[in-house]
Amino acid sequence: MKKNESACVSPLFLQEFGGLILLDLQYHIVGISAQALHLTAYNTTTFIGISMQTFFHEAFPSIDGKLTKLVKSVVLRDLPLQVISLRYGGRNYYFKCHRQGEMIYLEWEPQLKKYVSASKLNELGFLLERSYPNNWNMICKAVNSFLKYDRVFTIRIFETGQARVIAEDKPGAPAFSMHKEFAETFLPPDLLSYYNRAAYRYIPNLRKREQELYIHDTDFDMHTTQLAAMPFLHEQHLLSHGIVSVIFFPIIINGEFWGMIIGHNTQEKPLDLQNRKLCAFFVQNASSKYESSLGQRILAENTHLKQVEDILKERLYQNKTVNCAMIQSLDILREMTTADGVAIYNEGELYLHGHTPNRQTLHALVNYLGRHTRKAIFKDHNFRLNHRQHFKSKLPFAGILSYRLDEEGSYYILWFREEKQIQLTQVYPRPNKKQNRDAGASTTLHFSEENIHDTAVPWDDKDLNFVYTLREAINTSIIQKVKEKERITEELETANNELEMLTFTLSHDLKNPLSVLHSGLYYLTDKAHTLQAEKLHQWHKNLLNSIDNISDIVNNIVFLSQNKIKTFTKDPIPMNYYIRRIVQESIILHQAQHCQIKYGKLYPIWGEKSALYQIFMNIISNALKYSSSKANPQIFITSALKEDHIHYYITDNGIGIPDRQINAVFDMFNRADNALNHQGSGIGLTLVKRIMDRLGATIKINSDPSGTRVDLFFPLVTSFPVNMMQHL
């Protein structure tokens, strides 16, 4: 068997500080470490398949029963990891057993201490009570009070894959100094699983030769055991800097691998299992407190973000254009992303704040972004490093974040970050002429320290959250402005319709009283000298009524033009005399003295007088006009008092409306085919419908060749005065 020489964990070698056996669920051995095998007379081929009891009886004769009980309790009772301390061969050992899928793991290691002292437990309690949620230096110091290592430090692993030392206790070698950064090649994803799959990883002596693991051809998760060998890449790096003992504690924040607390020692430093577990517990507790404080910080950031969002929305609402609001908010745009500078590009116009490229470079940059990416939001903290060859002059920034507001690329918001020089540890494989186990097979790893230029601090979730919030605010503003534009357009259309209605009212409804006035004056001019005084007085009264009707219509039109969005003010209007007067005017207008008019009860209506005049004048005039050609024209006008409305209906025996055209009677300029021989413009019923709508009333028309019926439904506002109901 050969040791795995790649950067991945070797599946065939274990650390030497303990023993391991692997069992299937029938309690047969399927894998064994060299240290465990040496306790028996079996060899590397004969151990496969022997029973657990047989192995325990030969390897641990004095404690075989206790070990059997331990293993079976884990399997039969489905227990998590179980640890017991047993004495064998003159010293104490920790035996750890757990089940992973279809395999049982039993490993053991020497117990270095009988117990943890009361003072250590008191110290741990004191440390747990204290809160260091954002102070990883203090956490490193607290952990090292148990470890007593040369150095303990915290390494933060970023989304980019790079890592950086952010805290330390006792400064160590330059290779691990404060703020030291490591390239993504140093912590690739396949190696991270080695660290985040356990509460800790412990290697007491990197220089000791690893023991072999003999395993049957079956699935085996090497990361499950604490004896798992360290990744070859990291082992070589540590050894090259004189590190002998090392321990790793993963930091898990919100379910993500956030970083590690690492202990280094230049001499072999055995640590008892109890001490390692106490440190792991402390790190988990510190991680939990940091996660809680991070949640509070995120809550505070979100609160601030909401306040900024409200300011932006207010500015977007108050300003006529998005551009004006953004120019007014340049300081906010820069502050919320901690950028060194921000620029707005709007169809060639530029607005700058902070440290930004010159105008020529900005124009070139916008053109390049338009060709390079179709993403609305684009970020690259290595922009100068990755794209500098596409620009004639040196870019004065290293990182960029851009937000394109439109598909055409005519509007951009650009954020800039300046260069931050870092020293980065890189890993490179090199061919190795030696072909032996210690040499790492055909390749060896070379570590180099490189000064990295043309890179900036990466854009993080906080920066992107602000840009997403900004985009949402702008989109909401645009939608609101579109709705406002639609509302204004609708109001203009309504106003235009109102103007149209007023125009047609003037041209149509004034014709009736003007015609009456014209006919009356013409008649009086010709006949006044032959009329009796009483008849002459009646004609004068009719002419004055026509003038009053003209005045009412004009006043109503003026009122509507001044109050376009208001409805009519409703009053209780008595209709008994009013309708009879309208009928008389219509008879004169259409010279229909031969028409027979019948009346039922004529209830008052809640409405506006001139509006009711226009409604009934149009309907009654139509009834007379289209019935007058019949030999015996008849019109019947009546009403009924319902629970919540007054129902008027007017019937005639005129020419009727064809079925195919009945649904279009309220359309402007529409006239039925059988009405073309009668004078008219086709706007009367359109005006009636609009006035009825303004009154909150309803009109229905039913017709056949024998005549037409018009139903009018006027809502009740409240009960009518009693005296108004006495003469119907």
Phi, psi and omega in degrees: 000140180244143178292137177297126186256004179275183180287349180278159180293134180289131178277003187239004181224144178235164171291161190263000188276008178199179179242161183211135167233148179243131183238148169274180185285356172263011177065036173254143182284129178240351178203148183206141177277159181301320181297322178288322182296327182291348178279353184231180178265003181284159175246188188291351180246337186269350183283337186299126172090353179290155184284157179300315183297321180297316180294313181298321182295326181274319185277321184228066187300328184276345182231017185299323180296319180293322179292319177300316179298319179299310183296314183292327179294322178296317184283309187288327181260005178051051182272155172286192181307128178244137181233130174228157177250124180229149179260131180207136177063029176087006176214163182269145178228148167268127173250125183241131182226136173205163180250137177229102181065237182264016184230144178251131180252128171232116178231158181215157178207158180295145174269118185273333179229145181286324180202166175270131184296154179298324180295323178293319178295320177297320179297318178298316178301319179296318181293322180293326180289327179286151184246119174236054189297333183238011184243087182288338174298316179293324178294319176299318180297318180295317179297319183288343175294338175267319186285321186060042179270166177297325184201139173232133181216163179249132177244132180257129180255123186263169181298332180289347184097345176283161181224155181214142174285121184246349180201158181200158169234122183069095181306142183239213184295151180304332181297340181232030184289165181303136180072008175298139182241149182235139180290164180296339177290343181279332180229066179293157184305325182290340177272330182299329181297334177297323185273322187272003178269359182220160179293336176197164171232132188228127176233103185289331182208104181292341185273344182285143180294134181284153178270152180279152175244124179256121187221141176292158182290088181207169178292135180215122179266100183299328184291349183287333184261145177289348178277358181305137180290149180288149176307135185302321180302311183287326177300313181295321180295315180294316180297326180293343179249017172077018178275133181249307178255140181211146176219142183236133174240113181291146176249113181253120180239122180053040177078002181248147178286101188273326183172198180213149164259127188236136174249132178241142173218139183274356175238159176301131185224087177294136178237130179293149181306320182296318178296320179296318180293321178296318178295318179298319178296318180296318179296319178298320178296316178296321178297319179297318178294320178295319178299319178295314180294326177295321177298319178294321179293319178296321177298316178296319178296320179293324177297315177296319179298321178294321178296316178295320178301318179297320178297315180296317180297320179296317179292322178294327179287318185286325182274149183289330183232158176298321182300316179299317180294321180290320178298319179295339187249020182303322180294322177293317180302321181284316184297318187288345178247004185046042179274157176282336179198159178218144180225145174246128177247120181227098178051045177096339177277143183236140177227123192239152176209128180082203183274110182227163174295165176287171187295323179297316179294322180296319177298317178295322181295314179298317178298320180293315179299321178298326178275328190278323185217145175257006179290138176292323178240123183231135179223145177198107180281353175248034188299313180295321179296321186270337190230006187298334182293347182268002183237142184290320181250163181292133179286132182276012178223163180250321182243149181222146171228125183233148176229113178266123187274340183225164182291330184283345182076027180269352181221122179229146163246127186237131175248144184232144171233138182279170183295140172235109182285133179227155173257117189246133174277119180250156179237130178229134173281144177229144177299143180235123182289333181284142181236064177226170187299317184288335183278352180080035175061225191276350179228156171231165185254136179246129180252134180226149176257117184240137173277117184262126177249176173061031176227155182232173174299130183298149172284129185251185183300326180297317178296314182293323178300321178295316181296320177297319178296318178299316180298317179296318180296318180294316179298318178298317179298317180297316179298317179297319180293324176296316179296320178296320178296318178297320179296315179296318178299317179297319179294321178295319177297318178297315179298321178295319177296320178297317179297320178298316180296317180296321179298313180291328176298314179299317185282337186253303189286334176287343180297321184296302179295328177293322178295318178299315180298316180297314181297318181296314181296320179296319180295316181294324179300323185272329191240357188304322184288346181258351185275147174288160184300318181295318180293321179296321178297321180295320177295318177299320180296318179297320180293320177295322177298320178297320177296318178298319179297318177299316179298317180297317181295316179298316179298320179296319179296318178298316179299314181295322180292332179272344184226064189296329184261002181266153172268173179293148169278121187267137173231158175285117184250118175293136188247351186300303180287323187299315181292321179297322178294318178298322178298314180299318178297320181292324178296317178296318184298318186255008180048053185246046182295340181277355182283135180270122181251129176239143181237143166257209176288134180244092183287153174294164181229141170279111182189200178240132195301309183294326178295317178295324177300314181296321181297304187287328178297317179294315184290315181292321177300316177299318181299315179293316185298314186270002175253342188297339181279349179282157181292325181227072183293136181223141176227136179236126181237125180207175180208166179219146178266115178256181185297319184232011180200165171257129183252114174256142170218140184235121182242149175219168177248040183280204188283344179075179180236129179303145182303319185291348183244000184296328183284351183251014186294336182266001179284142181299135177066012180276133176224138180293155182299325184277002181254002187292339179277357179254148180292139178170165183244346180081021179240353184300308181291332176298315178294319178302315181298318181293319179294320177299318178299319180294332178276354185074023182256173184229144177233138175227145180232129175237139185208152172209179183299344181271355179147185185229145174234128177248123179253130179238130183240111181252121183294147175277132174274312174199183181294148178282154173303144186301316183294339179284341182264002186276331184238090181252000000 
